Amino acid sequence: MKRVLLLAVIQAVFLFFVIGLLVYFIKGDFFYNNLAVIFAPIAGVIRFATAYVTEIVLPKKTEGIAESVKNKENPNPANDFAGFFHL
């Protein structure tokens, strides 16, 4: 969770500067209508929420996939090409 939170904060700070610089070059004011101040934290919160949900859900899905592959018979692909190499 610490890693997810750190990445979300880094993204929010980065977007703060990107949005602020874009608005500065377009309108001439870094804090024009507080766009950077509003949208950067929103993006950080959305990043944190989606990454945290993915971190919770993903291990359960990978466990299910690994179990289904383990239960399924896995044929040897080398047997399919064995006749090809015999001349």
DRENKOLDREN-449441 format. One record per residue: x, y, z of N, C-alpha, C, O in turn. Coordinates in steps of 0.2 Angstrom, whole numbers. Example, Ala and Ser with C-alpha at 12.3 -4.5 7.8 and 13.67 -1.06 7.14 Angstrom:
BEGIN
n.xx = 66; n.yy = -28; n.zz = 39; ca.xx = 62; ca.yy = -22; ca.zz = 39; c.xx = 66; c.yy = -16; c.zz = 39; o.xx = 71; o.yy = -17; o.zz = 42
n.xx = 64; n.yy = -11; n.zz = 35; ca.xx = 68; ca.yy = -5; ca.zz = 36; c.xx = 64; c.yy = 0; c.zz = 39; o.xx = 67; o.yy = 6; o.zz = 40
***
This chain:
BEGIN
n.xx = 4; n.yy = -6; n.zz = 0; ca.xx = 0; ca.yy = 0; ca.zz = 0; c.xx = 4; c.yy = 6; c.zz = 0; o.xx = 3; o.yy = 11; o.zz = -3
n.xx = 10; n.yy = 6; n.zz = 3; ca.xx = 15; ca.yy = 12; ca.zz = 3; c.xx = 17; c.yy = 13; c.zz = -4; o.xx = 17; o.yy = 19; o.zz = -5
n.xx = 18; n.yy = 8; n.zz = -8; ca.xx = 21; ca.yy = 9; ca.zz = -14; c.xx = 15; c.yy = 13; c.zz = -19; o.xx = 17; o.yy = 17; o.zz = -22
n.xx = 9; n.yy = 10; n.zz = -18; ca.xx = 3; ca.yy = 13; ca.zz = -22; c.xx = 2; c.yy = 20; c.zz = -20; o.xx = 1; o.yy = 25; o.zz = -24
n.xx = 3; n.yy = 22; n.zz = -13; ca.xx = 2; ca.yy = 29; ca.zz = -11; c.xx = 7; c.yy = 33; c.zz = -13; o.xx = 6; o.yy = 39; o.zz = -16
n.xx = 13; n.yy = 31; n.zz = -13; ca.xx = 19; ca.yy = 35; ca.zz = -16; c.xx = 18; c.yy = 36; c.zz = -23; o.xx = 20; o.yy = 42; o.zz = -25
n.xx = 17; n.yy = 31; n.zz = -27; ca.xx = 16; ca.yy = 32; ca.zz = -34; c.xx = 10; c.yy = 37; c.zz = -36; o.xx = 10; o.yy = 41; o.zz = -40
n.xx = 5; n.yy = 37; n.zz = -32; ca.xx = -1; ca.yy = 42; ca.zz = -33; c.xx = 1; c.yy = 49; c.zz = -31; o.xx = -1; o.yy = 53; o.zz = -35
n.xx = 5; n.yy = 50; n.zz = -26; ca.xx = 7; ca.yy = 56; ca.zz = -24; c.xx = 12; c.yy = 59; c.zz = -29; o.xx = 12; o.yy = 65; o.zz = -31
n.xx = 17; n.yy = 55; n.zz = -32; ca.xx = 21; ca.yy = 57; ca.zz = -37; c.xx = 17; c.yy = 59; c.zz = -43; o.xx = 19; o.yy = 64; o.zz = -46
n.xx = 12; n.yy = 55; n.zz = -45; ca.xx = 8; ca.yy = 57; ca.zz = -51; c.xx = 5; c.yy = 63; c.zz = -50; o.xx = 4; o.yy = 67; o.zz = -54
n.xx = 2; n.yy = 64; n.zz = -44; ca.xx = -2; ca.yy = 71; ca.zz = -43; c.xx = 3; c.yy = 77; c.zz = -43; o.xx = 1; o.yy = 82; o.zz = -46
n.xx = 9; n.yy = 76; n.zz = -40; ca.xx = 13; ca.yy = 82; ca.zz = -41; c.xx = 16; c.yy = 83; c.zz = -48; o.xx = 16; o.yy = 89; o.zz = -50
n.xx = 17; n.yy = 78; n.zz = -51; ca.xx = 19; ca.yy = 78; ca.zz = -58; c.xx = 13; c.yy = 82; c.zz = -63; o.xx = 15; o.yy = 86; o.zz = -66
n.xx = 7; n.yy = 79; n.zz = -62; ca.xx = 2; ca.yy = 82; ca.zz = -65; c.xx = 0; c.yy = 89; c.zz = -63; o.xx = -2; o.yy = 93; o.zz = -68
n.xx = 2; n.yy = 91; n.zz = -57; ca.xx = 1; ca.yy = 98; ca.zz = -55; c.xx = 5; c.yy = 103; c.zz = -59; o.xx = 3; o.yy = 108; o.zz = -61
n.xx = 12; n.yy = 101; n.zz = -60; ca.xx = 16; ca.yy = 105; ca.zz = -64; c.xx = 15; c.yy = 104; c.zz = -71; o.xx = 15; o.yy = 110; o.zz = -75
n.xx = 13; n.yy = 99; n.zz = -74; ca.xx = 11; ca.yy = 98; ca.zz = -81; c.xx = 5; c.yy = 103; c.zz = -83; o.xx = 5; o.yy = 106; o.zz = -87
n.xx = 0; n.yy = 102; n.zz = -79; ca.xx = -6; ca.yy = 106; ca.zz = -80; c.xx = -5; c.yy = 113; c.zz = -79; o.xx = -7; o.yy = 117; o.zz = -83
n.xx = -1; n.yy = 115; n.zz = -74; ca.xx = 0; ca.yy = 122; ca.zz = -73; c.xx = 5; c.yy = 125; c.zz = -78; o.xx = 3; o.yy = 131; o.zz = -80
n.xx = 9; n.yy = 121; n.zz = -81; ca.xx = 13; ca.yy = 124; ca.zz = -86; c.xx = 9; c.yy = 124; c.zz = -93; o.xx = 10; o.yy = 129; o.zz = -96
n.xx = 5; n.yy = 119; n.zz = -94; ca.xx = 1; ca.yy = 120; ca.zz = -100; c.xx = -4; c.yy = 126; c.zz = -100; o.xx = -4; o.yy = 130; o.zz = -104
n.xx = -7; n.yy = 127; n.zz = -94; ca.xx = -11; ca.yy = 133; ca.zz = -93; c.xx = -7; c.yy = 140; c.zz = -93; o.xx = -9; o.yy = 145; o.zz = -96
n.xx = -1; n.yy = 139; n.zz = -91; ca.xx = 4; ca.yy = 145; ca.zz = -91; c.xx = 5; c.yy = 147; c.zz = -98; o.xx = 5; o.yy = 153; o.zz = -100
n.xx = 7; n.yy = 142; n.zz = -102; ca.xx = 9; ca.yy = 144; ca.zz = -109; c.xx = 3; c.yy = 146; c.zz = -113; o.xx = 3; o.yy = 149; o.zz = -118
n.xx = -3; n.yy = 143; n.zz = -112; ca.xx = -9; ca.yy = 145; ca.zz = -115; c.xx = -12; c.yy = 151; c.zz = -113; o.xx = -14; o.yy = 156; o.zz = -117
n.xx = -13; n.yy = 152; n.zz = -106; ca.xx = -17; ca.yy = 158; ca.zz = -104; c.xx = -12; c.yy = 163; c.zz = -100; o.xx = -14; o.yy = 169; o.zz = -99
n.xx = -6; n.yy = 161; n.zz = -99; ca.xx = -1; ca.yy = 166; ca.zz = -96; c.xx = -2; c.yy = 166; c.zz = -88; o.xx = 1; o.yy = 171; o.zz = -85
n.xx = -5; n.yy = 161; n.zz = -85; ca.xx = -6; ca.yy = 161; ca.zz = -78; c.xx = -6; c.yy = 154; c.zz = -75; o.xx = -10; o.yy = 150; o.zz = -78
n.xx = -1; n.yy = 152; n.zz = -71; ca.xx = 0; ca.yy = 145; ca.zz = -69; c.xx = -6; c.yy = 143; c.zz = -65; o.xx = -8; o.yy = 137; o.zz = -66
n.xx = -9; n.yy = 147; n.zz = -61; ca.xx = -15; ca.yy = 146; ca.zz = -57; c.xx = -21; c.yy = 148; c.zz = -60; o.xx = -26; o.yy = 150; o.zz = -56
n.xx = -22; n.yy = 148; n.zz = -66; ca.xx = -28; ca.yy = 151; ca.zz = -70; c.xx = -34; c.yy = 146; c.zz = -68; o.xx = -34; o.yy = 140; o.zz = -69
n.xx = -39; n.yy = 149; n.zz = -65; ca.xx = -45; ca.yy = 146; ca.zz = -62; c.xx = -43; c.yy = 140; c.zz = -58; o.xx = -47; o.yy = 135; o.zz = -57
n.xx = -37; n.yy = 140; n.zz = -55; ca.xx = -35; ca.yy = 134; ca.zz = -50; c.xx = -36; c.yy = 127; c.zz = -54; o.xx = -37; o.yy = 122; o.zz = -50
n.xx = -35; n.yy = 127; n.zz = -60; ca.xx = -35; ca.yy = 121; ca.zz = -64; c.xx = -30; c.yy = 115; c.zz = -61; o.xx = -32; o.yy = 110; o.zz = -60
n.xx = -24; n.yy = 117; n.zz = -60; ca.xx = -19; ca.yy = 113; ca.zz = -58; c.xx = -20; c.yy = 111; c.zz = -51; o.xx = -19; o.yy = 105; o.zz = -49
n.xx = -23; n.yy = 115; n.zz = -47; ca.xx = -24; ca.yy = 114; ca.zz = -40; c.xx = -30; c.yy = 109; c.zz = -39; o.xx = -30; o.yy = 105; o.zz = -34
n.xx = -35; n.yy = 109; n.zz = -44; ca.xx = -41; ca.yy = 105; ca.zz = -43; c.xx = -39; c.yy = 98; c.zz = -46; o.xx = -41; o.yy = 93; o.zz = -43
n.xx = -37; n.yy = 98; n.zz = -52; ca.xx = -36; ca.yy = 92; ca.zz = -56; c.xx = -31; c.yy = 87; c.zz = -54; o.xx = -31; o.yy = 81; o.zz = -55
n.xx = -25; n.yy = 90; n.zz = -52; ca.xx = -20; ca.yy = 86; ca.zz = -50; c.xx = -21; c.yy = 81; c.zz = -44; o.xx = -20; o.yy = 75; o.zz = -44
n.xx = -24; n.yy = 84; n.zz = -38; ca.xx = -26; ca.yy = 79; ca.zz = -33; c.xx = -32; c.yy = 74; c.zz = -35; o.xx = -32; o.yy = 69; o.zz = -32
n.xx = -36; n.yy = 76; n.zz = -39; ca.xx = -41; ca.yy = 72; ca.zz = -41; c.xx = -38; c.yy = 66; c.zz = -45; o.xx = -40; o.yy = 60; o.zz = -44
n.xx = -33; n.yy = 67; n.zz = -49; ca.xx = -30; ca.yy = 62; ca.zz = -53; c.xx = -26; c.yy = 58; c.zz = -48; o.xx = -26; o.yy = 52; o.zz = -49
n.xx = -23; n.yy = 61; n.zz = -43; ca.xx = -19; ca.yy = 57; ca.zz = -38; c.xx = -24; c.yy = 52; c.zz = -34; o.xx = -22; o.yy = 46; o.zz = -33
n.xx = -30; n.yy = 54; n.zz = -32; ca.xx = -35; ca.yy = 50; ca.zz = -29; c.xx = -37; c.yy = 45; c.zz = -33; o.xx = -38; o.yy = 39; o.zz = -31
n.xx = -39; n.yy = 46; n.zz = -39; ca.xx = -41; ca.yy = 41; ca.zz = -44; c.xx = -36; c.yy = 36; c.zz = -45; o.xx = -37; o.yy = 30; o.zz = -45
n.xx = -29; n.yy = 38; n.zz = -46; ca.xx = -24; ca.yy = 33; ca.zz = -47; c.xx = -23; c.yy = 29; c.zz = -41; o.xx = -22; o.yy = 23; o.zz = -41
n.xx = -24; n.yy = 32; n.zz = -35; ca.xx = -23; ca.yy = 28; ca.zz = -29; c.xx = -29; c.yy = 23; c.zz = -28; o.xx = -28; o.yy = 17; o.zz = -27
n.xx = -35; n.yy = 25; n.zz = -30; ca.xx = -41; ca.yy = 20; ca.zz = -29; c.xx = -40; c.yy = 14; c.zz = -34; o.xx = -41; o.yy = 9; o.zz = -32
n.xx = -39; n.yy = 16; n.zz = -40; ca.xx = -38; ca.yy = 11; ca.zz = -45; c.xx = -32; c.yy = 6; c.zz = -44; o.xx = -33; o.yy = 0; o.zz = -45
n.xx = -27; n.yy = 9; n.zz = -42; ca.xx = -21; ca.yy = 4; ca.zz = -40; c.xx = -22; c.yy = 0; c.zz = -34; o.xx = -20; o.yy = -6; o.zz = -34
n.xx = -25; n.yy = 3; n.zz = -29; ca.xx = -27; ca.yy = -1; ca.zz = -23; c.xx = -32; c.yy = -7; c.zz = -25; o.xx = -31; o.yy = -12; o.zz = -22
n.xx = -37; n.yy = -5; n.zz = -28; ca.xx = -42; ca.yy = -10; ca.zz = -30; c.xx = -39; c.yy = -16; c.zz = -34; o.xx = -40; o.yy = -22; o.zz = -33
n.xx = -34; n.yy = -14; n.zz = -39; ca.xx = -31; ca.yy = -19; ca.zz = -43; c.xx = -26; c.yy = -23; c.zz = -39; o.xx = -26; o.yy = -29; o.zz = -40
n.xx = -23; n.yy = -20; n.zz = -34; ca.xx = -19; ca.yy = -24; ca.zz = -30; c.xx = -23; c.yy = -29; c.zz = -25; o.xx = -20; o.yy = -34; o.zz = -24
n.xx = -29; n.yy = -27; n.zz = -24; ca.xx = -33; ca.yy = -32; ca.zz = -20; c.xx = -36; c.yy = -37; c.zz = -24; o.xx = -36; o.yy = -43; o.zz = -22
n.xx = -38; n.yy = -36; n.zz = -30; ca.xx = -42; ca.yy = -40; ca.zz = -34; c.xx = -37; c.yy = -45; c.zz = -38; o.xx = -38; o.yy = -51; o.zz = -39
n.xx = -31; n.yy = -42; n.zz = -40; ca.xx = -27; ca.yy = -46; ca.zz = -45; c.xx = -24; c.yy = -53; c.zz = -42; o.xx = -24; o.yy = -58; o.zz = -45
n.xx = -22; n.yy = -53; n.zz = -36; ca.xx = -19; ca.yy = -59; ca.zz = -33; c.xx = -25; c.yy = -65; c.zz = -33; o.xx = -23; o.yy = -71; o.zz = -34
n.xx = -31; n.yy = -63; n.zz = -32; ca.xx = -36; ca.yy = -68; ca.zz = -32; c.xx = -37; c.yy = -71; c.zz = -39; o.xx = -39; o.yy = -77; o.zz = -39
n.xx = -37; n.yy = -66; n.zz = -44; ca.xx = -38; ca.yy = -69; ca.zz = -50; c.xx = -32; c.yy = -73; c.zz = -53; o.xx = -33; o.yy = -78; o.zz = -56
n.xx = -26; n.yy = -71; n.zz = -51; ca.xx = -20; ca.yy = -75; ca.zz = -53; c.xx = -20; c.yy = -82; c.zz = -50; o.xx = -18; o.yy = -87; o.zz = -53
n.xx = -23; n.yy = -82; n.zz = -44; ca.xx = -23; ca.yy = -88; ca.zz = -40; c.xx = -28; c.yy = -93; c.zz = -44; o.xx = -27; o.yy = -99; o.zz = -45
n.xx = -34; n.yy = -90; n.zz = -46; ca.xx = -39; ca.yy = -94; ca.zz = -49; c.xx = -36; c.yy = -96; c.zz = -56; o.xx = -38; o.yy = -102; o.zz = -58
n.xx = -33; n.yy = -92; n.zz = -60; ca.xx = -30; ca.yy = -94; ca.zz = -66; c.xx = -25; c.yy = -99; c.zz = -66; o.xx = -25; o.yy = -104; o.zz = -69
n.xx = -20; n.yy = -99; n.zz = -61; ca.xx = -15; ca.yy = -104; ca.zz = -60; c.xx = -18; c.yy = -111; c.zz = -58; o.xx = -16; o.yy = -116; o.zz = -60
n.xx = -24; n.yy = -110; n.zz = -54; ca.xx = -27; ca.yy = -117; ca.zz = -52; c.xx = -30; c.yy = -120; c.zz = -58; o.xx = -30; o.yy = -126; o.zz = -59
n.xx = -33; n.yy = -116; n.zz = -62; ca.xx = -37; ca.yy = -119; ca.zz = -68; c.xx = -32; c.yy = -122; c.zz = -73; o.xx = -33; o.yy = -127; o.zz = -76
n.xx = -26; n.yy = -118; n.zz = -74; ca.xx = -21; ca.yy = -121; ca.zz = -78; c.xx = -18; c.yy = -127; c.zz = -75; o.xx = -16; o.yy = -132; o.zz = -79
n.xx = -17; n.yy = -128; n.zz = -69; ca.xx = -14; ca.yy = -134; ca.zz = -65; c.xx = -19; c.yy = -140; c.zz = -66; o.xx = -17; o.yy = -145; o.zz = -67
n.xx = -26; n.yy = -138; n.zz = -66; ca.xx = -30; ca.yy = -144; ca.zz = -67; c.xx = -31; c.yy = -146; c.zz = -74; o.xx = -33; o.yy = -152; o.zz = -75
n.xx = -30; n.yy = -142; n.zz = -79; ca.xx = -30; ca.yy = -144; ca.zz = -86; c.xx = -24; c.yy = -148; c.zz = -88; o.xx = -19; o.yy = -146; o.zz = -86
n.xx = -26; n.yy = -153; n.zz = -92; ca.xx = -20; ca.yy = -157; ca.zz = -95; c.xx = -16; c.yy = -152; c.zz = -100; o.xx = -19; o.yy = -149; o.zz = -104
n.xx = -9; n.yy = -152; n.zz = -99; ca.xx = -5; ca.yy = -148; ca.zz = -103; c.xx = -1; c.yy = -153; c.zz = -107; o.xx = 4; o.yy = -156; o.zz = -105
n.xx = -3; n.yy = -153; n.zz = -114; ca.xx = 1; ca.yy = -157; ca.zz = -118; c.xx = 8; c.yy = -155; c.zz = -120; o.xx = 9; o.yy = -149; o.zz = -119
n.xx = 12; n.yy = -159; n.zz = -122; ca.xx = 19; ca.yy = -158; ca.zz = -124; c.xx = 19; c.yy = -155; c.zz = -131; o.xx = 18; o.yy = -159; o.zz = -135
n.xx = 21; n.yy = -148; n.zz = -132; ca.xx = 21; ca.yy = -146; ca.zz = -138; c.xx = 26; c.yy = -149; c.zz = -143; o.xx = 26; o.yy = -148; o.zz = -149
n.xx = 32; n.yy = -152; n.zz = -140; ca.xx = 37; ca.yy = -155; ca.zz = -144; c.xx = 34; c.yy = -161; c.zz = -148; o.xx = 37; o.yy = -162; o.zz = -153
n.xx = 29; n.yy = -164; n.zz = -145; ca.xx = 27; ca.yy = -170; ca.zz = -149; c.xx = 23; c.yy = -168; c.zz = -155; o.xx = 23; o.yy = -172; o.zz = -160
n.xx = 21; n.yy = -162; n.zz = -155; ca.xx = 17; ca.yy = -160; ca.zz = -161; c.xx = 22; c.yy = -159; c.zz = -167; o.xx = 20; o.yy = -160; o.zz = -173
n.xx = 28; n.yy = -157; n.zz = -166; ca.xx = 33; ca.yy = -156; ca.zz = -171; c.xx = 38; c.yy = -161; c.zz = -172; o.xx = 43; o.yy = -161; o.zz = -176
n.xx = 37; n.yy = -167; n.zz = -168; ca.xx = 42; ca.yy = -172; ca.zz = -169; c.xx = 42; c.yy = -175; c.zz = -176; o.xx = 48; o.yy = -177; o.zz = -178
n.xx = 37; n.yy = -176; n.zz = -179; ca.xx = 37; ca.yy = -179; ca.zz = -186; c.xx = 40; c.yy = -174; c.zz = -191; o.xx = 42; o.yy = -176; o.zz = -196
n.xx = 40; n.yy = -168; n.zz = -190; ca.xx = 42; ca.yy = -163; ca.zz = -194; c.xx = 50; c.yy = -163; c.zz = -195; o.xx = 52; o.yy = -162; o.zz = -201
n.xx = 53; n.yy = -165; n.zz = -190; ca.xx = 61; ca.yy = -165; ca.zz = -190; c.xx = 63; c.yy = -172; c.zz = -192; o.xx = 69; o.yy = -173; o.zz = -193
n.xx = 59; n.yy = -177; n.zz = -193; ca.xx = 62; ca.yy = -184; ca.zz = -195; c.xx = 62; c.yy = -184; c.zz = -203; o.xx = 56; o.yy = -183; o.zz = -206
n.xx = 67; n.yy = -185; n.zz = -206; ca.xx = 68; ca.yy = -184; ca.zz = -213; c.xx = 69; c.yy = -191; c.zz = -216; o.xx = 70; o.yy = -192; o.zz = -222
***
